[in-house]
Amino acid sequence: MHLSALFGFVGLALAQSALDSTEIPSKPSTFITSRVPTSIPIGATFTRSMPTIPTASGQAIRYWFSFGDSYTNTNFSIDGVQPSVGNPLGNPAGAWRKDKHDATWIPYITTKYNNTVTLVYNLARSGAALTYTNENTTSLKSFKGQLNLFASKYASLPIEQTPWKQNVETMYSSWFGINDVNGIFGSGGNSTDPRIDELTTLQFSLLDQLYFDFDAKAFLVINLPPLEKAPLFASDTERMEGIVKAWNNNLARKVRQFKDEHPIASILLIDGYTIMKNLTENPTYGVKNGIWADKLHVKTQVHKVLAKEISKALESIVIVPGNGTIGAPSTSFAIPTPTMGHGSSATSGTLW
């Protein structure tokens, strides 16, 4: 996958969208109904030294800020070696190694299915969830905490150290929900649990914050994998299947709403559910003996397939601009309905 093509198309799409729009939104969308203030308070507890972001001295450099849980985590530290042209993942040492037993999709996208220089600031952390109780948290265990650390360590840097800030090609990815639905399931919840809508609304209020407070314009979101097939939920696969379906339906609707309310933004919803479900039914790509590495997590080979399918979806979007698409095999690139069936190839939004 050529991220240069992706990012180039983003710029064109956003420019055209700006021309087509009669008015650029100047106030938060309806997602912000119960969210924290748009200004993230940066308290005196942020005392570590500021990292330096490299600038593009004659060479095009792309930037990617990633938020998520263990399915995205590479154990990146904001205090460690920062991403550079020669080391696009920064830290820890060896994070780029795709042969690691616990490698996620991030290093595959960055170094295998990408021929551009893309610096990845991966704030994801294992165990992270959407739920949070303190708007000032800096814990990487929540999307809110990850966003606060992004604000304090990167967004607050001097303008000359933030080349990504003025670049509409900078990508922001968000993959959450696995630990949240685990909690819903564990507490006896089902597909009608109100927390499903509350938590997905929270996720998009934080994407809203990236858009309005930090001028983020390019977003990537991934839906839940087929968790009903995970060994952890073998006691009641039907109930977990209902929860996952309700979550993914809700996510698809919110992607559509987010795009409608942010006309100069680009957002892509990847159907991780279908990609992984297909692997359970058709063990190709060298994924043998099931997709599960343990009771909840998928094998590294699955992350490799996911990265490859995401890259294919992004390439296809350049070929078929303006259509809502999904990153699943055998996808038909058509404008979808906002409600998706189990493992369907529907999503929503004008994409990269």
Beta strands, then each sheet from edge to edge (+ up, - down):
strand 1: 62-68
strand 2: 118-122
strand 3: 171-175
strand 4: 218-222
strand 5: 266-270
sheet 1: 2+ 1+ 3+ 4+ 5+
end
